[in-house]
Amino acid sequence: MKQRHLLLALAVGASVLALSACKKDESKDAAAPAAAPQGETADQFIARVNQELRKMYPEITASQWLSNTYINDDSQLLEAKYNERYLAQLNVWIEQARKFEGQQMSPETARAIQLLKLSTAMPAPKDPAKLEEITKLASKMGGMYGAGKYCTGEGDAKKCRDLGQLEDVLRSSRDYDAQLDAWQGWHTIAQPMRKDYTRFAELVNEGAKELGYADAGEMWRSGYDMTPAEIAAETDRLWGQVKPLYEQLHCYTRTKLQATYGVEKGQVNGMLPAHLTGNMWQQDWGNLWDMLQPYKNAGSLDISEALKAQYQADFVKELGKAGPAPTTEQQFQAERAAQLAVAKQMTERAQDFYVSLGMPKLPESYWSRTQFIKPLDRDVVCHASAWDMNMGGDPGGGPDVRTKMCIKPNEEDFTTIYHELGHVYYYLAYNKLPPLFQNGAHDGFHEAIGDTIVLAMTPDYLKSIGLVGDQQQSHDALINAQMRMALAKVSFMPFGLMIDRWRWGVFDGSIKPADYNKAWWDLKARYQGVAPVSARGEDFFDPGAKYHVPGNTPYTRYFLSHILQFQFYKGLCDAAGYKGPLYNCSFYGNKVAGQRFWAMLEKGASQPWQATLKELTGTEKMDANAVLEYFAPLQEWLKQQNEGQTCGWQPTPPATTAAAPAAPAKAEPARKQG
């Protein structure tokens, strides 16, 4: 899977919390929320909360944006203070809502009160000192992740690489040791987080208990119009449907890794070596296409080469502006201009798909305020994210929506843009609703929107936009296309489960701080069948090397989205009148499908997700049958390829319990800027 949208650790809904500058007296006034009016009804209470939330939201989101795009002590302080204000106000609203318990009220108001109670993934304790502590910890860990670097050497020989540079090694290198060094190097940035995360988890749990939940994990599982036990069982059922397909893909991949690196280096007790999947977290195996491509001469689906060619064309164009003998500085400026140009061209292409369905163009402010490429003068969080800054804007104003990426001209980033714009179009569709309903039907819906569009990026669609050449209409070409999609979608599914299985255990106490790393790798072994090749003892904190852990973003949504996107895709193909094999459907340009899609997006969180799902797909139940229908040709092919192989793996890698080796090199913490 790609880098995903930042659901704010503190956000209401699926947006991100952030902030802007404010006057000192305004901050003081905001710190003391007004008392509820005498005689206020439940309906009046919700109307007031919606009004107050809409008013304060732009300051909160501006602070978060600043902290993500200008990482330094000042921005982290501002983020922490504005998040503290928000969480204090949220606690006040929730306390005020208690007086309406048991009273008669409209279904809409009752739903709004329930959503209010669940509107943050980071419930804060009421104690002001602990409230201040938890917001500082959240900001600090986010800054450590965003500014983390792996450094080797000393003095003039010192070399530091950030996440993007280390990911490039995993993406492109096939040097076993270079990949291992890059993988181990990034994981050193999380080691200093361990103590902070342990305390953070304690505080989040305390806040959840004050709201009436057993722990924070139970609170997270309460946001699905089902009981916490029911949603946990539902994810197990859905995983049971797709697990056989994953196991076949895993077996095929292991065979190819062994063929490339040797029998011993290409596996660990039957599992995939963590540093050899082409992805820092083993969640997307698409970068292994060079070794996993089923048929070499059935038409190229490598769109990265076409995107790099577009970058080169932009570079030549920009360089031409400097004349026949450009200086080194002019060449550098031409490179930066070309990087920005191709990033915007990739984004414009993604926008075109949504517009072809009848959806509006992005507002002009999107193009001027979005972070398209990585700045040179400061540390930023490059993790791709989508932002709704003002919940649609004030009357007379307009929506302020943005994305934040460090776009490079490759397939992974290209499809990520389509994904992020799915969030943005969801924002634009439900911005007309009251703030408490401005969210996905459940959080898995938000993540599935853009990926539904990615599924419609068929080889024929990619050919129509000039990114691939003529595609053979053959069995070999079909298997290639299916493999390409499976390496992104199917490989991700168990990863989508295991992160929250780990955090649920942390929150309910079944995973103790002394066993954080062992439990992490036990779960990765159980669900993903991946393992480290060297010991990862408790000196490490490998969960912190994945953004969503220090960023406190619940992760079950991503697993659910990988089920829902296929259901949405099938529903939209049906709406478009498509009659062929599901995997060949693209509804690009189909206004009927677009109207059906937009109608779903407009509902936001205003009704239970089951009703919203039924309106698009005809069923109230999440189901993986569309996944299996889509990949049926590949699954049969994989079974044939794996004949004679001993598929499967031992669930627990012994290396995780061994003594931890010395870190490969020094981890560079967040750098402070003056």
C-alpha angles and dihedrals in degrees: 000000000000129000105286144223117279109244099196116251085226101026130132102231123341096321130101128255118232143138156221137216117287137184119263095241091050091055091051093051092047092054091069110056115211119255119254114267117257114264094011113167124220091254091050090047093055091045089053093047091051091050094047092045094051090050097051098037099084092057092050094048092045090056092051092048091050092049091051097045100036107035110194140113094275096052092046090052092051092047092050093048095048092045088049090053091049095049091047090052091046090054089052093051092048091049091049090050092060093077090066095057111125094012125124113257140150117282089242092056093045090052092047091053091050092049090048090057091051098039098112132053087205108059107192127214115250092235104104093219092052091044089056091045096052094049092049091050092049092050093044095052092046090052092048091053096045095048097035117132136177110227131190131181130023136259115347089356093057113122124186127192127191128213095274093053092047091048089054089060092053091044099050112015123085093186104121096210095043090053092047091050092050093047095047091042095058092047091059090070090069098053095085090053096065098090093042093049092049091055092041091056090051092053095045089051091050090052092049092050091052087057091054101262126126090233141333092275091058089049091052090050091051094072098080106078085253134085117274090249092051096053091047090052091045092057090050090051093049092047089051089058096054101031095091090056091049092049091055092050090047092051093050092047093050091053091053093047090052090049090052102040103020133265095282100042095041096065143024112213089327093314130112115260107250095230097050103064095085091244130087093230100029090243099122123032097186093112089067090067092116090065100028100047105122098210123024099198104042099098127295119267094178102121092171090080092053091049092049089051089053089052091051090050090051090048093052089049093050093044090052090064089066095061131237098316110039118189123233089259091051091050090051092049090048090054092052092046091050092049091053093044095053091044090055091044090054090049092048089053091053091048089053091063093055092043090051087063091056098264119137126263115258114269117264090246089065091066095048098043104038121102103231102167136019113276118233099216103058147021116267137174103255093188103123113250142164122224137201102194102183111014092249100321133266121295106289091020129086142234119286106207125163145167126218119209143134094229121203124183099259138109095254093058092040094059090041089061090055088050095049093048087057088066091046094052090047087055092049092048097051098034088101091065126088110276095254089059094047097107140082120288080255126343093264089062091059092054094045099056100077093036089057086061090048089057088056090056090098123172088261090054092048089050091050091058093045100250098116134025131238112320123218114239093225143117090256093052091048093052090048091053092047092048091050091055095041092055088061102034111028095039089057101054102084090042087056088059104041101059094063092038084061094047094044086057092047091050097045092045098244088114109055123206089247089061101040096118097038091052091048093055093040089058093044088052093047098046106024104026092228129129142177117254093222132042116286102192129171093284083080131067101200095168088067091061088073112078097225094062099058087031089055093224114156110238109196086087090071093055091047090048090057089058096040097048091063090048090049091046093053091046092052092046088053090048089051090054094245114165107177133086110315094238092060096055122114118169092190108149095011109133094189091058089043092054091050091049094047091049089058093047092051091061092066110171094326094115137023111289092238090067092046092049092049092053091059103031106021094242135085093209130087107233137175097210090103089056091053092045091051095049098036095114092049094046091054091046092050092052089055092048092049096051109131093018123118100232125194132050144234109271100226123053109214091211092074094067097049123100111284116253122228114282111265092239144334119304113224111222124214109305117231118224127207 
